[in-house]
């Protein structure tokens, strides 16, 4: 049985921590524990999983872009068709009434 009591908790580790300091007075970080073979394999596997996730995310983004282009393309074609029919109808009506100006193509060269 111990006759002298030490301050602090009785369950505390009796060995004090090692404080490693540089000459400038800053603390050094402790050395990391050695990595096992399982740690290296899991790190490599995690890196491959991250790379695969980024690749699949990129493909998903391309697929969504193609989907939206596929939705917008018929709308653009339809709008162009409506504009063409509207202009064609106006030109036809103007020619019938005799108020259509002659169509001239001008080429500007610089």
Phi and psi in degrees as GROMACS dihedral restraints (atoms count N, CA, C in turn):
[ dihedral_restraints ]
;  ai    aj    ak    al  type     phi  dphi    fc
    3     4     5     6     1   -82.3    20    10
    4     5     6     7     1   135.6    20    10
    6     7     8     9     1   -92.4    20    10
    7     8     9    10     1   -22.4    20    10
    9    10    11    12     1  -110.1    20    10
   10    11    12    13     1   130.9    20    10
   12    13    14    15     1   -88.7    20    10
   13    14    15    16     1   138.9    20    10
   15    16    17    18     1   -98.0    20    10
   16    17    18    19     1   145.7    20    10
   18    19    20    21     1   -69.1    20    10
   19    20    21    22     1   150.0    20    10
   21    22    23    24     1   104.6    20    10
   22    23    24    25     1  -172.3    20    10
   24    25    26    27     1   -72.1    20    10
   25    26    27    28     1   142.5    20    10
   27    28    29    30     1   -72.0    20    10
   28    29    30    31     1   -15.1    20    10
   30    31    32    33     1   -94.2    20    10
   31    32    33    34     1     3.5    20    10
   33    34    35    36     1   -72.5    20    10
   34    35    36    37     1   148.8    20    10
   36    37    38    39     1   -66.4    20    10
   37    38    39    40     1   126.2    20    10
   39    40    41    42     1   -71.4    20    10
   40    41    42    43     1   -17.7    20    10
   42    43    44    45     1   -89.0    20    10
   43    44    45    46     1   129.2    20    10
   45    46    47    48     1   -73.0    20    10
   46    47    48    49     1   155.5    20    10
   48    49    50    51     1   -70.5    20    10
   49    50    51    52     1   152.2    20    10
   51    52    53    54     1   -88.4    20    10
   52    53    54    55     1   122.8    20    10
   54    55    56    57     1  -106.1    20    10
   55    56    57    58     1   110.0    20    10
   57    58    59    60     1   -99.4    20    10
   58    59    60    61     1   120.0    20    10
   60    61    62    63     1  -119.1    20    10
   61    62    63    64     1   149.0    20    10
   63    64    65    66     1   -82.7    20    10
   64    65    66    67     1   167.0    20    10
   66    67    68    69     1   -61.0    20    10
   67    68    69    70     1   -22.5    20    10
   69    70    71    72     1   -80.9    20    10
   70    71    72    73     1    -7.7    20    10
   72    73    74    75     1    96.6    20    10
   73    74    75    76     1    10.2    20    10
   75    76    77    78     1   -94.4    20    10
   76    77    78    79     1   150.0    20    10
   78    79    80    81     1   -81.2    20    10
   79    80    81    82     1   142.4    20    10
   81    82    83    84     1   -91.3    20    10
   82    83    84    85     1   145.6    20    10
   84    85    86    87     1   -74.1    20    10
   85    86    87    88     1   145.8    20    10
   87    88    89    90     1   -68.1    20    10
   88    89    90    91     1   154.6    20    10
   90    91    92    93     1   -67.0    20    10
   91    92    93    94     1   140.1    20    10
   93    94    95    96     1   -69.1    20    10
   94    95    96    97     1   151.3    20    10
   96    97    98    99     1   -66.5    20    10
   97    98    99   100     1   151.8    20    10
   99   100   101   102     1   -64.3    20    10
  100   101   102   103     1   142.1    20    10
  102   103   104   105     1   -86.4    20    10
  103   104   105   106     1   136.8    20    10
  105   106   107   108     1   -89.0    20    10
  106   107   108   109     1   174.2    20    10
  108   109   110   111     1   -64.0    20    10
  109   110   111   112     1   -37.1    20    10
  111   112   113   114     1   -63.7    20    10
  112   113   114   115     1   -39.4    20    10
  114   115   116   117     1   -61.2    20    10
  115   116   117   118     1   -43.0    20    10
  117   118   119   120     1   -65.9    20    10
  118   119   120   121     1   -41.7    20    10
  120   121   122   123     1   -65.1    20    10
  121   122   123   124     1   -43.9    20    10
  123   124   125   126     1   -66.5    20    10
  124   125   126   127     1   -35.7    20    10
  126   127   128   129     1   -65.8    20    10
  127   128   129   130     1   -42.8    20    10
  129   130   131   132     1   -65.6    20    10
  130   131   132   133     1   -42.0    20    10
  132   133   134   135     1   -64.7    20    10
  133   134   135   136     1   -40.3    20    10
  135   136   137   138     1   -64.7    20    10
  136   137   138   139     1   -38.9    20    10
  138   139   140   141     1   -64.2    20    10
  139   140   141   142     1   -41.7    20    10
  141   142   143   144     1   -65.9    20    10
  142   143   144   145     1   -38.0    20    10
  144   145   146   147     1   -65.1    20    10
  145   146   147   148     1   -39.5    20    10
  147   148   149   150     1   -65.4    20    10
  148   149   150   151     1   -42.4    20    10
  150   151   152   153     1   -63.1    20    10
  151   152   153   154     1   -42.2    20    10
  153   154   155   156     1   -65.1    20    10
  154   155   156   157     1   -39.4    20    10
  156   157   158   159     1   -63.1    20    10
  157   158   159   160     1   -42.8    20    10
  159   160   161   162     1   -65.2    20    10
  160   161   162   163     1   -39.9    20    10
  162   163   164   165     1   -65.1    20    10
  163   164   165   166     1   -44.1    20    10
  165   166   167   168     1   -66.7    20    10
  166   167   168   169     1   -37.4    20    10
  168   169   170   171     1   -63.2    20    10
  169   170   171   172     1   -40.0    20    10
  171   172   173   174     1   -63.9    20    10
  172   173   174   175     1   -42.5    20    10
  174   175   176   177     1   -64.6    20    10
  175   176   177   178     1   -37.9    20    10
  177   178   179   180     1   -64.0    20    10
  178   179   180   181     1   -40.7    20    10
  180   181   182   183     1   -63.9    20    10
  181   182   183   184     1   -41.5    20    10
  183   184   185   186     1   -64.0    20    10
  184   185   186   187     1   -41.4    20    10
  186   187   188   189     1   -63.6    20    10
  187   188   189   190     1   -41.2    20    10
  189   190   191   192     1   -65.6    20    10
  190   191   192   193     1   -39.5    20    10
  192   193   194   195     1   -63.9    20    10
  193   194   195   196     1   -43.6    20    10
  195   196   197   198     1   -64.3    20    10
  196   197   198   199     1   -38.4    20    10
  198   199   200   201     1   -60.9    20    10
  199   200   201   202     1   -46.0    20    10
  201   202   203   204     1   -68.8    20    10
  202   203   204   205     1   -35.4    20    10
  204   205   206   207     1   -64.3    20    10
  205   206   207   208     1   -40.0    20    10
  207   208   209   210     1   -62.8    20    10
  208   209   210   211     1   -32.5    20    10
  210   211   212   213     1   -75.8    20    10
  211   212   213   214     1   -36.6    20    10
  213   214   215   216     1   -83.2    20    10
  214   215   216   217     1   -25.3    20    10
  216   217   218   219     1   -61.7    20    10
  217   218   219   220     1   -47.0    20    10
  219   220   221   222     1   -62.6    20    10
  220   221   222   223     1   -33.2    20    10
  222   223   224   225     1   -65.5    20    10
  223   224   225   226     1   -43.4    20    10
  225   226   227   228     1   -65.8    20    10
  226   227   228   229     1   -42.0    20    10
  228   229   230   231     1   -63.9    20    10
  229   230   231   232     1   -42.3    20    10
  231   232   233   234     1   -62.7    20    10
  232   233   234   235     1   -42.1    20    10
  234   235   236   237     1   -65.2    20    10
  235   236   237   238     1   -39.6    20    10
  237   238   239   240     1   -64.8    20    10
  238   239   240   241     1   -38.5    20    10
  240   241   242   243     1   -66.2    20    10
  241   242   243   244     1   -41.9    20    10
  243   244   245   246     1   -63.6    20    10
  244   245   246   247     1   -41.7    20    10
  246   247   248   249     1   -64.9    20    10
  247   248   249   250     1   -42.1    20    10
  249   250   251   252     1   -63.2    20    10
  250   251   252   253     1   -44.6    20    10
  252   253   254   255     1   -65.2    20    10
  253   254   255   256     1   -38.3    20    10
  255   256   257   258     1   -64.1    20    10
  256   257   258   259     1   -45.5    20    10
  258   259   260   261     1   -67.7    20    10
  259   260   261   262     1   -40.2    20    10
  261   262   263   264     1   -62.4    20    10
  262   263   264   265     1   -42.3    20    10
  264   265   266   267     1   -65.4    20    10
  265   266   267   268     1   -40.6    20    10
  267   268   269   270     1   -65.4    20    10
  268   269   270   271     1   -42.4    20    10
  270   271   272   273     1   -65.2    20    10
  271   272   273   274     1   -39.7    20    10
  273   274   275   276     1   -64.2    20    10
  274   275   276   277     1   -44.3    20    10
  276   277   278   279     1   -66.9    20    10
  277   278   279   280     1   -38.5    20    10
  279   280   281   282     1   -68.4    20    10
  280   281   282   283     1   -37.2    20    10
  282   283   284   285     1   -68.1    20    10
  283   284   285   286     1   -36.4    20    10
  285   286   287   288     1   -66.6    20    10
  286   287   288   289     1   -37.8    20    10
  288   289   290   291     1   -81.5    20    10
  289   290   291   292     1   -13.3    20    10
  291   292   293   294     1    83.0    20    10
  292   293   294   295     1    14.6    20    10
  294   295   296   297     1  -104.7    20    10
  295   296   297   298     1     8.1    20    10
  297   298   299   300     1   -79.9    20    10
  298   299   300   301     1   128.1    20    10
  300   301   302   303     1   -73.4    20    10
  301   302   303   304     1   152.5    20    10
  303   304   305   306     1   -66.8    20    10
  304   305   306   307     1   143.8    20    10
  306   307   308   309     1   -85.6    20    10
  307   308   309   310     1   124.1    20    10
  309   310   311   312     1  -124.1    20    10
  310   311   312   313     1   136.7    20    10
  312   313   314   315     1  -101.4    20    10
  313   314   315   316     1   128.9    20    10
  315   316   317   318     1  -114.4    20    10
  316   317   318   319     1   127.6    20    10
  318   319   320   321     1  -111.7    20    10
  319   320   321   322     1   121.1    20    10
  321   322   323   324     1  -101.7    20    10
  322   323   324   325     1   125.8    20    10
  324   325   326   327     1  -112.8    20    10
  325   326   327   328     1   138.7    20    10
